[in-house]
Amino acid sequence: MHGDGARGAARTTSGFTLFLGGLAAFSAYFAMYAFRKPFAVASYADVAGWHFAIDYKTALLIAQVVGYALSKLIGVRVISESGRQGRARMILALIGASWLALILFALIPAPWNVACLFFNGLPLGLIWGLVFSYVEGRRVSELLGAMLCASFILSSGVVKSVAALLMEAGVAEQWMPAATGLAFVPFLLTALWQLERLPPPDACDEAERTVRVPMQAADRAAFLRAHGATLVLLVLGYVLLTALRDVRDNFARELWAALGYGGEAAIFSASELPIALLTLAALALLMLIRDNLRALLAMHGLILLGALCLGGSTLAFQAGLLAPLPWMTVAGAGLYLAYTPFNAMLFDRMIATIGTAANAGFLIYIADASGYVGSVALLLVHALGAPEVRWLPFFITCCYAAALAVGGLTMVSALHFLCTGADRRLIHRPASPTTSA
């Protein structure tokens, strides 16, 4: 009896430790956003020294996204080959470098300080893969991954609210990004300390979810030869979702102002909290599906549902059936329901379904590198091809395009996994007994 109680206590302690690990992953990535996103809250209108066709804020966004996209390309190799040692120190060093770039942004006049945003984005693109490596390959990876993914949904709004409050308190636009990042340093340090206390996946995790190992160049090439076609379908949809998410995120101030909510600092957080809770709950429930193929197909279903919410809510808003705040909330929920699985659970379950020893970071960084190239392209299309189009109608058009394309690509991908999964199970099915005549 005493032994049973001890084993129960051990299970409780283990579950609590995993929960703390998920909370630490959430907090670490939440804090990273304080160094990446606060500058998007400022308007940067009539900046001295800026006399170019592209407006100053768009130039800053493009510079940062180019650095971030380059970081994702670097991460395809760095994250896929990285082990478990020194991750917290590396995260701290990368975020520290990005903060120094924000200090230089405040000190150097325009137009030269635009380059500082490139160097701000360059180290931050590696943070996701390093943080996700703590939680992948576990039987509860959906729950931990959902907690982690909730960070980039909720953090952007909270960080923007903090940045807006700092400017209201008198902090200049140029110094506001560095000041916002500095406010989140204690949060970051506490999160990294707790992440380092999270034990690695155990033998049961590895048996159910496939062992996660560093991937060298030959391993990556072999994986792409075997599964590259399916990956292309998924990545194409993710490119559209990333570009749309960045427009919604980086031009939130302009979108809310066009909808009649200009000057309300709390609106950034108020609209994102229900989105984070809904996405967290939907993704965490996938942990209950133990069969990897069924879970993978369920994620495709979530992406399809997200595309439907994105397109349907936008149609309802234009028809006058949804007010601006409910529309931005429902469309945001649809966008993140479709976008979030790519950042964690989708590729984690894909590896488990295929059964190949690999790591999800490799696939995530292929998708991310492609996604941010799409984000830069969309910014350039607006800045150079349609500068007269305001952000709200541009965003509405992009919502429809993303909903339709992502829906079609996801259905083709789901059909592929359904067919190949059925074939694999047929091959491995035990032979039925036969009777002789």
N, C-alpha and C positions, 0 to 999 in steps of 0.2 A: 504493500500500500504506500509505504514511504517512497519506494522507488518510482511508482507511478506519479506521485506528486512531484518528485524531483524532475522527472522527464517533462511533466506539464509546465513546471516553472521554467525549464530550459527553453521549451518551445515559446513561452510567453516572452522571455528575455530576448530570444532570437528575433521574434516578430517586432518587438519594440526597437531593437537595434536597426533592423531593416527600415522601419518607419523613420527613425532619426536620420538614417542615411538618405532616404528619399527627400526628407525635409532639408537636409544639408545640400543636396544636389539642386533642389529648387532655389534655395537661398543664394548659392554660389552664382548660378546663372542670372538670377534676379539682380544681384549686385553688379554683374558685368554690364547689364543694360544701362546702368547709371553712368557708365563711361562711353556708351555708344549712342544713345538716343536723345539725351536731353536737348541738344542743340536744335533738334527739329521743331521745338516749341516756339523758338524765336522767329520773327519775320525777316530780320536782316534786310530791311528796306533802306534804300538810299545810303549804302555803305560807301564811305570815302575811298577813292582809289579804284572803284570797280566800274569799268566802262566797256562791258562786253555784251554780246547779243544774248547769251544765256544769263538769267538772273542769278544773283549771288548765292541764294539758298540752294537752287538747283545745282549749281556748280559744286557747292559743299557736299551735297548728297551724292553726286556722281563720284567725286573724289573719294569719299568714304566707302561707297559701295564697290568701287574698283579695287581699293585696298582689301576690302573684305572678301571679294570674289577671288583675288589673287591668293589670299590666305587659304581659301577653300581648296584651290588647286594644289597648293603646297601641302595641305592637310591630307589629300588623297594618299600621299606617300607617308608623311610624318605620323598621322594618326593611325594608319593601318599597320605601321611597323612598331609603334610605341608599346612598351610594356607597362608594368604597374609601378615602377620605381620613379620617384621624383615628380609625380604628376602635380601635386599641390604647389611645389616650388615653381614649376613651369607656369602654372596658371597665374600665380602671383606676379612672376616676372613679366608675363605678357600683358597683364592688365596694368601693371606699373608703367610699362613702356607706352601704352595707349594714353595714360593719364599725363605723362610728360608731353605727349603730342598736343593735348588740350591746353596745357600751360603755354606752349609755344604758339598755339593758335591765338591766345589772348595777347601775347607779347608782340607778335609780328603783324604788321599792317597788311591790309588787302592790297593787291590780289595775291601776294606771296603766301599768305597764311592758308590758302585753299589746300596747298600741299600737306599741311599739318593734318587735315582730315583724312588724307590717304594713309598717312603713317599712324593715325588713330585706328583706322579700320584694319590695317594689315595684321597686327598681332591678335585682334579679337576674334578672327574667324576660326582660330584653333581651339577656342575655349569649349565650344559645345562638345566636340569629340573627346576631349580630355575629361569633361564632367560626366558624359554619358558612359565612358568606359568603366566608371565605378558601379553602374547599375545594370548593365546589359548582361545577358546570358543567365538570368535567374528565373525561377518559377514565378516570382512576383514582379518580373520586369515591367509588365503592363502598368501595375500600380505605381512603381517607382518612376517609370518613364512618364506616366501621366502627370505625376507631381512635378517632374522636371519640365515637361512641356507647358504646364500651367504657368511656369515662371515667365516665359517670353510672351504669353498672352496678357498676363496681369501686369508684369513689370513695366511694359512700355507706357501704359496709362498712368501708373503710379509715378514713374520717373518724370513723365511730362508734367504731372500735377506739382511735384516737388520743384521742378525747374521753373514752372510758372510762378509759384509762390516765392521763390528766391528772387525772381525779377521784380515781382510786386514789392519785395522788401528792399529793393534798391540795387541788387547785383546787376552789373552791366551785362548786355547780351554776350559780349566776347568772353567774359569770365564765368558766366553761368554754367557752361558745360563742365569746366574743371571743378567748380564749387559743388555741383551736384554729385560728381563722382566721389569727391572727398567725403561727402556726408555718408556714403555707403561703405566706406572702408572697414569700420568695425564689423558690420554685417558680413562682409566678404571674409574677413579673417576667421570669424567664428565658424562660418560654413566650411571653410577648408580644413579647419582643425577637426570638425566632426566627420567630414568625408574620409579623412585618413584613418579614422577609427572603424570604418565599415569593412568587415571581413570579405574576402573574395568569394565567388560562387562555390558552393560545396559540391560533393560528388553527385547528389540527387539533381541539383541544378544542371550540371554538365550532362547527366544521362538524359534528361528530358529536353534540354534546350540546345544541345551540342556544345562541345568545348569551344571556347573563344581563344584564338591564338593570334599572334602577330602575323601579318601577311607580307612576304617579300615580293619582289617584282614578278617572279615566275608564278607565285600563287595567285597574284592579282590577274595576270594575263590569262591563266587557266580558267579562273572563275568567269572572266568576261567572255571568253570563247564559248563557254558552256551556257551562260545565262544572259549574255549581252542583249539579245533581242527583246527579252521580257523587260530588262532594265530600261531600255530605250522608251518603251511605252509608259512606264511609270515616271521616268524623269521628264518626259515632255509635258505631262500634266503638272508635275511639280514646278517646272519653269514658269508656267502661267500663274500658278498659285503664289509663288514667291514674288513675282513682279506685282501682282495685285495687292498682296499683303504689304509690300513696301510702299506702294502708293497710298494705301489706307493709313499706314503707320506714319510715314514721313510727312504727309500733308494733312494730318488729322486736324491741325489748326485751321487750315484753309477750308476743309470739308465741313467742319462744325460751324465755322463762320458763315458759310454759304447756306447752311441749314437753319441759321438763326440762333446759334449758341456761342457766338463770339464773346470772348472775355470771361467765360466761366471755366476756371481752372479745374474744378471738380469733375467736369464732364468727361475728361479723359479717363478717369478711374471708374466713374459710375457706369460707363458703357461697357467696360472690359470685365468687370467682376462677374456678372452673370455668364458671360462667354467662357471665362476660365472655369467656373464651376460646372457648367454643362459639359465642356470638353473633357475635364478631369473625370467626371462621373462616367461618361460614355466609354472612354478609353480604359479606365480602371476595371470596368465590368468585363472587358475582354480577358482578364486574368482567369475568369471562371471557365473559359473554354480551354480545356487541356489539350485537345487535338490541334496540332499546329496548322494543318491544312484548313480546318474549319475556322480557326482564328484568323488566318490570313485572308480567307474569303470574307469573313465578317468585317475585316478592316476595309476591304474593297467596298463593302456595303456602306460603311460609314462615310467613305469618300464620296460615294454616289449620293448619299443623303445630304452631305454638305454642299455638293454642287446644286442639288435641287433647292435647298434653302437659300443659297446665294442668288440663283436666278429667279426663283419664285418670289422671294421677298422684294427684290428690286422691281419686278413687274408690279407687285402689289403697291409699292411706294409710288411708282409713276401713275398708277391708276387711282391714287388717292385713298387706298384702303389701309395704308400704314402711315403713321406719323413719322417724322424724321428720327426720333430717338429709338422707337421700336425697330424701324428699318435698319439702322446702323447696328443695332444689337443682334437682330436675327441674321442679317447678312454677314456680320462678323462671326457669329456662331457657325454659320455654314462654311465660311472661308476657313476657319480654324479646325472644324471637324474634318475638312478635306485635307488641309495642310499639315496638321500636327502628326498624323500617323507616319508620315515620311521621315520625321525627325527622330524616331525612336522605334516604335513597336513594329511597323511594317517590315523593315529590313531585318529586325531581330527575329521575327517569326518566319520570314522568308528563308533565312539561314537554317533555322531549326527544321523547316519543312523540307528543304533540299538535303539537309544532313551533311553538308560539307563543312569541315573545320575552317572557320574564318572569323571575321569580326564585323559587326554592323557599322563601325566607324568608317570603314572603307567605302561601303555603299552610300552611307549618308553624305560623305564628302564628295562623291561623284555627283550626287543629286544637288547638293548645295552649290558646288562650283558652277554647275549648269544653271541653277536657279538664279544666282546673282548676276550672271551674264545676261539673262533675260531681264532682270531688274534694271540694269544699266541701259539695255536696249530700249526699254519702255520709257525711261526718263528722257533719253535722247530723241525718241519719236515725238514726245510731247514738246520738248524744248526747241527742236529744230524743224519738225514737220507740222506741228499744230500748236504753236505758242499762243494763238489767240483763243484756243478752247480752254475754258475754265476747268478747274480740277474736278468739280462735282459732275458735270456731264461726261467728262473723260473717264472718271471712275465708274459711272453707271454703264458706259459702253464696255469697259473692261470686265465688269461683273458678268454681263451676258456672254461675252466671248469665252471667258474662263469656265463658266458653268457648262456651256455646251461642249467645249473641247475636252474638259476634264471628265465629264460624264461619259463621252464616247470612248476615250482612251482607257478609262478604268474598266468599262464593260469588256473590252477586248482582253485586257490583262487578266481579269477574273476568269474569263472563259479559258484562257491558256492554262492557268493554274488548276482549274477544275478538271480539264482534260488530262493534263500531265499527272495530276494527283491521282485520278482514277486509274490511269495506266500503271502508275507505280504501285498502287495497292493491289491491282490485279496480278502484277508480276510476283509480289511478295505474299499473296494469299496462299495459305496451306492447301495442298491438293485435297480434294474431297475423296472419300473412300469410294471405290468402285467395286461392283460385284461381277464375278465371272459367270458366263453363261453355263 
